[in-house]
Amino acid sequence: MAVSTVFTISPAAANYRGFHVNDWELCIGCSTCQKVCDNAAISMVKIPGLPEDPVKGILNERPAIDYGRCCWCGLCVDICPTSSLSLTTEYVHTCHEDKLDSYFILPDPKGIHDKHVAVITSLGVKIQYNTRIGQDISIAELERDYDAVVVAIGLQKGRSTRIPGSDHKQVKKAVNPLRKTTEGKTFNIPHSAVVIGGGNVAMDIARSLARLQKEQYGDIRMTVTALEDFEHFLADAEEIKEAREEGIEILDSRGPKQCVIDDNGRLTGLVTLRVVSIFDEDGRFAPRYDDSDEQTHGADMVIEAIGQMADISPFGDELIERLEWNRGHLKVDQDGRSSEPWLCRPVTWYPGPTWFTRWLTDTA
C-alpha cells in the first residue's frame, strides 16, 4: 500500500551546514578544497569557456561535490583562498526521477536555489522576470491589477547615524564598499578608517578594508567602535576573534558624537563618547553618554554599519506619505497588512531562500 504525505520544509538553524554554493567569478580552480577534503567528496570539473591563466594560477576547473561522501565539516569553505565557496542552510534537493540516485552536484553561484523556483511555480505561482517596479511597471498598476501585493524587496541601503558631519563624502554606508569589494570593483582605499557598529556587517567591512590596506599600504589602521560592551556585542565571537587577529582595533561602549572635518573640508576622524546605557527604562533605544569621556579617532574614512533599510523609492512619494512607518520599516498588523490593506509584508521571519514557499504554505 502506498501512502502519500504533504511535504513541508522546516526552517534550518541559523548555523546549519547545508548545500554548497560557489562564486565562479571568484573561484580560480586551485583545487585546494579538493586536496583538504578527507572524504574524497570533491572532484574538479573542467568548464569550457571559463578564463584560464596557468601562470597566474587560474584554471578553468570548478569543484563538484559528492553528497554521498560529504560530511559537511566545512574544511573546504574555511581553506578557500578566495572565499568563493560557502555553505548555505538549504538541505532540500529536488530533481527529475532519472536523477534520484545521484548525489553529485556542481555548485555555482545559484547553488541549488534554482530548484526552489520549480517548487514555487508548482504551487501555481507565476514569476515575471526582468521587471522593475517604478520602471517597467508602476506600483499603481499592481494595486489596480491585484488583490494584494506582498513586499519582499530586502534591505539594500545603509542607515545613517545622522551625527554632525555624517553627510561628508568620505562617510560611507558599509553596504556600498562591501558591494564593490564583492563585485571586484576598484575604489579609493583609506589609509585609516573607523567603523561605527558592532555587528557582523561591521566586522565584514572592517576585515575587508583591513586586507586591502595591508595590500596597498603595507599596514592596517582600522578601528571599530560599538555602542555595546563586549558582553553584549552583536557580532559573533568568532568574527571578533578573527578581526583582532587581523590587527583591527575594536572599542566597546563607544557612541558616535560627530565626524571631524578640518578647515579645508577634509574628513580627519570621528569623535566618540563613552556609553552609559543604550535603552531607557521602557526598553526603547535611547543611548546615554558620558560627555566627560571623549575620544577622537583619526581616520580618512568613516563607515556606518548600524543597520540597513529598504529602497522604497519605487513606491512613489504619494504612497510613501499614505503608509505608516516604524523606524524606516513598513508598519503592519498581525496579519501582515499595512495601512493600505492591499499592501502586505510577511510578519514571520523565514530564513533562507525557501521563505516564500513556507510563507505561501502558512498563509494558504
C-alpha positions as CSV (number, residue, x, y, z in Angstrom):
1,M,0.0,0.0,0.0
2,A,1.4,3.4,-1.0
3,V,1.0,6.3,1.4
4,S,1.3,9.9,0.3
5,T,2.0,12.8,2.6
6,V,2.3,16.5,2.0
7,F,5.9,17.5,2.1
8,T,6.7,20.6,4.2
9,I,10.1,22.4,4.5
10,S,11.1,23.2,8.1
11,P,13.5,26.1,8.5
12,A,17.1,25.1,9.3
13,A,19.0,26.6,12.3
14,A,21.0,29.7,11.6
15,N,24.4,27.9,11.6
16,Y,23.2,24.7,9.8
17,R,25.6,23.4,7.2
18,G,23.6,22.6,4.0
19,F,24.4,22.6,0.3
20,H,27.4,24.5,-1.1
21,V,27.4,27.5,-3.4
22,N,30.4,28.6,-5.4
23,D,31.0,32.0,-6.9
24,W,32.6,31.1,-10.2
25,E,34.0,34.6,-10.8
26,L,35.9,34.4,-7.5
27,C,36.9,30.8,-7.8
28,I,40.3,30.2,-9.5
29,G,40.1,26.5,-9.8
30,C,43.1,25.9,-7.5
31,S,41.7,22.6,-6.1
32,T,42.7,23.5,-2.6
33,C,39.2,22.4,-1.4
34,Q,39.7,19.0,-3.2
35,K,43.0,18.4,-1.5
36,V,41.8,19.2,2.0
37,C,38.7,17.0,1.8
38,D,39.3,13.9,3.9
39,N,36.3,12.1,2.4
40,A,37.3,12.5,-1.3
41,A,34.0,14.1,-1.8
42,I,35.2,16.9,-4.2
43,S,36.2,16.4,-7.8
44,M,37.5,19.2,-10.1
45,V,35.5,19.5,-13.3
46,K,36.8,21.4,-16.3
47,I,34.4,24.0,-17.5
48,P,35.0,25.1,-21.1
49,G,34.7,28.8,-21.7
50,L,35.9,29.9,-18.3
51,P,39.1,32.0,-18.2
52,E,42.4,30.2,-17.7
53,D,45.8,31.6,-16.9
54,P,48.2,28.9,-15.5
55,V,50.9,31.5,-15.0
56,K,48.7,33.3,-12.5
57,G,47.3,30.1,-11.1
58,I,43.9,30.5,-12.6
59,L,42.4,27.3,-14.0
60,N,39.0,26.7,-15.8
61,E,38.1,24.0,-13.3
62,R,35.4,24.1,-10.6
63,P,34.7,21.8,-7.6
64,A,31.8,19.4,-7.8
65,I,30.5,17.8,-4.5
66,D,29.6,14.2,-4.0
67,Y,27.0,14.5,-1.2
68,G,27.2,10.7,-0.8
69,R,30.6,11.2,0.7
70,C,30.5,14.8,2.1
71,C,30.3,15.0,5.9
72,W,29.7,18.8,5.9
73,C,32.8,19.5,8.0
74,G,33.3,22.9,6.3
75,L,37.1,22.5,5.8
76,C,36.7,23.3,2.1
77,V,35.0,26.6,2.9
78,D,37.5,27.5,5.6
79,I,40.5,26.9,3.4
80,C,39.2,28.5,0.2
81,P,41.8,31.2,-0.6
82,T,39.3,33.5,-2.5
83,S,36.3,32.8,-0.3
84,S,34.3,31.7,-3.3
85,L,33.0,28.6,-1.7
86,S,30.4,28.7,1.1
87,L,27.7,26.7,2.8
88,T,24.0,27.6,2.8
89,T,21.3,26.5,5.2
90,E,19.5,24.7,2.3
91,Y,19.0,20.9,2.6
92,V,16.2,20.0,0.2
93,H,17.2,19.0,-3.3
94,T,14.5,18.5,-6.0
95,C,15.3,16.7,-9.2
96,H,13.8,14.6,-12.0
97,E,13.2,11.0,-11.3
98,D,16.0,9.8,-13.6
99,K,18.5,11.6,-11.3
100,L,17.2,10.3,-7.9
101,D,20.2,8.1,-7.4
102,S,22.7,10.9,-8.0
103,Y,24.4,12.8,-5.1
104,F,26.8,14.6,-7.4
105,I,26.2,18.4,-7.8
106,L,28.4,21.1,-9.3
107,P,27.7,24.2,-7.2
108,D,27.5,27.5,-9.0
109,P,26.6,31.0,-7.6
110,K,23.0,29.9,-7.5
111,G,23.8,26.6,-5.9
112,I,20.6,24.5,-5.8
113,H,18.4,27.5,-5.3
114,D,17.0,27.5,-8.8
115,K,15.4,24.1,-7.8
116,H,13.2,26.0,-5.4
117,V,11.8,28.0,-8.3
118,A,10.2,24.8,-9.5
119,V,8.8,24.2,-6.1
120,I,7.3,27.7,-6.0
121,T,5.8,27.5,-9.5
122,S,4.4,24.1,-8.8
123,L,2.2,25.8,-6.2
124,G,0.6,27.9,-9.0
125,V,2.9,31.0,-8.7
126,K,3.7,32.8,-11.9
127,I,7.1,34.5,-11.9
128,Q,7.6,37.6,-14.1
129,Y,11.3,38.1,-14.6
130,N,13.3,41.3,-15.5
131,T,10.5,43.6,-14.3
132,R,11.4,46.6,-12.2
133,I,8.8,48.3,-10.1
134,G,8.8,52.0,-10.9
135,Q,10.4,51.5,-14.3
136,D,8.8,48.6,-16.2
137,I,5.6,48.6,-14.1
138,S,4.2,51.1,-11.6
139,I,3.0,50.4,-8.1
140,A,-0.3,51.9,-9.1
141,E,-0.7,49.2,-11.8
142,L,0.0,46.5,-9.2
143,E,-2.7,48.0,-6.9
144,R,-5.1,48.1,-9.8
145,D,-4.5,44.6,-11.2
146,Y,-4.0,42.5,-8.0
147,D,-6.0,42.0,-4.7
148,A,-2.8,42.1,-2.7
149,V,0.9,43.0,-3.1
150,V,3.5,41.4,-0.8
151,V,6.6,43.4,-0.3
152,A,9.8,41.3,0.0
153,I,12.4,43.5,-1.5
154,G,15.2,43.1,1.0
155,L,17.4,45.8,2.6
156,Q,19.7,47.4,0.0
157,K,20.6,50.7,1.7
158,G,22.6,51.5,4.8
159,R,21.3,53.5,7.7
160,S,22.9,56.8,8.8
161,T,23.8,57.9,12.3
162,R,22.9,61.5,11.3
163,I,25.6,62.9,13.5
164,P,27.2,66.2,12.5
165,G,29.4,65.6,9.5
166,S,27.9,62.3,8.5
167,D,26.9,63.8,5.1
168,H,30.6,64.2,4.2
169,K,31.6,62.3,1.0
170,Q,34.1,60.3,3.0
171,V,31.4,58.9,5.3
172,K,30.2,55.7,3.7
173,K,27.4,53.2,4.4
174,A,29.0,49.8,4.9
175,V,26.8,48.1,2.2
176,N,28.4,50.2,-0.6
177,P,32.1,49.4,-0.2
178,L,31.2,45.8,0.7
179,R,29.2,45.5,-2.5
180,K,32.1,47.0,-4.5
181,T,34.6,44.6,-2.8
182,T,32.4,41.6,-3.6
183,E,32.0,42.7,-7.2
184,G,35.7,43.3,-7.6
185,K,35.3,47.0,-8.4
186,T,38.0,49.4,-7.5
187,F,37.6,52.4,-5.1
188,N,39.8,54.6,-3.0
189,I,41.1,52.6,-0.1
190,P,41.5,54.8,3.0
191,H,44.9,54.7,4.8
192,S,43.0,54.8,8.1
193,A,39.3,54.2,8.8
194,V,36.8,54.0,11.6
195,V,33.8,51.7,11.5
196,I,30.6,52.6,13.5
197,G,28.8,49.5,14.6
198,G,29.3,46.2,16.4
199,G,27.5,43.6,14.3
200,N,28.8,41.1,11.7
201,V,28.5,43.6,8.9
202,A,30.8,46.0,10.8
203,M,33.3,43.2,11.2
204,D,32.9,42.2,7.5
205,I,33.7,45.7,6.2
206,A,36.5,46.2,8.7
207,R,38.2,43.0,7.8
208,S,37.7,43.6,4.0
209,L,39.2,47.0,4.2
210,A,42.0,45.9,6.5
211,R,43.1,43.4,3.9
212,L,43.0,46.0,1.2
213,Q,45.0,48.4,3.4
214,K,47.6,45.7,4.0
215,E,47.9,45.0,0.3
216,Q,48.1,48.7,-0.7
217,Y,49.9,50.4,2.1
218,G,51.7,47.6,4.0
219,D,50.0,48.2,7.3
220,I,46.5,48.2,8.9
221,R,44.9,51.2,10.5
222,M,41.3,50.1,11.2
223,T,39.2,50.8,14.3
224,V,35.7,49.5,15.1
225,T,33.6,51.4,17.6
226,A,30.3,49.9,19.0
227,L,27.6,51.0,21.5
228,E,27.5,47.6,23.1
229,D,30.0,46.4,25.7
230,F,31.8,43.1,24.9
231,E,29.4,41.0,27.0
232,H,26.5,42.1,24.8
233,F,28.4,42.5,21.5
234,L,26.2,41.8,18.4
235,A,28.9,40.3,16.3
236,D,29.7,36.6,16.5
237,A,32.6,35.8,18.9
238,E,34.5,34.2,16.0
239,E,34.2,37.3,13.9
240,I,35.6,39.4,16.8
241,K,38.4,37.0,17.4
242,E,39.4,36.9,13.7
243,A,39.1,40.7,13.3
244,R,41.6,41.1,16.2
245,E,43.9,38.6,14.7
246,E,44.0,40.7,11.5
247,G,45.1,43.7,13.5
248,I,41.8,45.6,13.8
249,E,41.2,47.6,17.0
250,I,37.8,47.1,18.5
251,L,36.4,49.5,21.1
252,D,33.3,48.7,23.0
253,S,30.9,51.1,24.7
254,R,31.7,54.0,22.4
255,G,29.0,56.1,20.8
256,P,29.5,58.4,17.8
257,K,29.3,62.2,18.6
258,Q,30.5,63.8,15.3
259,C,32.7,63.4,12.3
260,V,35.7,65.7,12.4
261,I,36.2,68.0,9.3
262,D,39.1,70.4,9.1
263,D,39.1,74.0,7.7
264,N,39.8,72.6,4.2
265,G,36.7,70.4,4.2
266,R,38.8,67.2,4.7
267,L,37.5,64.4,6.9
268,T,40.1,63.7,9.6
269,G,38.3,61.5,12.1
270,L,35.5,60.6,14.4
271,V,34.7,61.7,18.0
272,T,33.1,59.2,20.3
273,L,31.7,59.3,23.9
274,R,31.6,56.5,26.5
275,V,28.2,54.8,26.5
276,V,26.4,54.8,29.9
277,S,23.2,53.0,28.7
278,I,21.6,52.0,25.3
279,F,18.0,51.6,26.3
280,D,15.7,53.5,28.6
281,E,13.6,52.0,31.4
282,D,10.8,51.1,28.9
283,G,13.3,49.2,26.7
284,R,13.3,51.8,23.9
285,F,16.5,52.6,22.0
286,A,17.8,55.8,23.7
287,P,21.6,55.9,24.3
288,R,23.0,58.0,27.1
289,Y,26.6,59.1,27.1
290,D,29.3,60.3,29.5
291,D,30.3,63.7,28.0
292,S,33.4,63.8,30.1
293,D,34.8,60.7,28.4
294,E,35.5,61.8,24.8
295,Q,37.9,60.3,22.3
296,T,38.9,61.3,18.8
297,H,39.9,58.6,16.3
298,G,41.9,59.8,13.3
299,A,40.6,58.5,10.0
300,D,40.5,59.2,6.3
301,M,37.1,57.5,6.1
302,V,34.2,56.8,8.5
303,I,32.0,53.8,7.7
304,E,28.5,53.5,9.2
305,A,27.5,49.8,9.8
306,I,24.5,50.4,12.0
307,G,21.8,48.5,10.0
308,Q,20.2,48.5,6.7
309,M,16.9,49.7,5.2
310,A,14.8,49.0,2.0
311,D,14.9,51.3,-1.0
312,I,11.3,52.4,-1.1
313,S,11.7,54.9,-3.9
314,P,9.7,52.7,-6.4
315,F,6.7,53.2,-4.1
316,G,6.5,56.8,-5.2
317,D,6.1,59.9,-2.9
318,E,2.3,59.7,-2.8
319,L,2.1,56.1,-1.5
320,I,5.0,56.6,0.9
321,E,3.1,59.5,2.5
322,R,-0.1,57.4,2.9
323,L,1.7,54.5,4.5
324,E,2.6,54.2,8.2
325,W,6.2,53.5,9.1
326,N,8.1,52.3,12.2
327,R,11.7,53.5,12.2
328,G,12.0,53.0,8.5
329,H,10.1,49.7,8.3
330,L,6.7,49.3,6.8
331,K,4.2,49.1,9.8
332,V,1.8,46.2,9.5
333,D,-0.8,44.4,11.7
334,Q,-0.6,40.8,13.0
335,D,-1.8,39.6,9.6
336,G,0.9,41.5,7.7
337,R,-1.4,44.2,6.2
338,S,-0.2,47.8,6.1
339,S,-2.3,50.9,6.5
340,E,-3.1,50.3,2.8
341,P,-4.9,46.9,3.1
342,W,-3.8,45.7,-0.4
343,L,-0.1,46.2,0.5
344,C,1.4,43.5,2.8
345,R,4.7,42.1,4.0
346,P,5.4,38.7,5.8
347,V,5.2,39.2,9.6
348,T,7.1,35.9,10.4
349,W,10.8,35.7,9.6
350,Y,11.6,32.8,7.3
351,P,15.4,32.4,6.9
352,G,16.9,31.3,3.6
353,P,15.7,31.3,0.0
354,T,12.8,29.0,0.7
355,W,11.0,31.7,2.8
356,F,8.4,32.3,0.0
357,T,7.4,28.6,-0.2
358,R,6.9,28.4,3.6
359,W,5.1,31.8,3.7
360,L,2.7,30.6,1.0
361,T,2.1,27.4,2.9
362,D,1.4,29.2,6.2
363,T,-0.9,31.8,4.6
364,A,-2.8,29.4,2.3
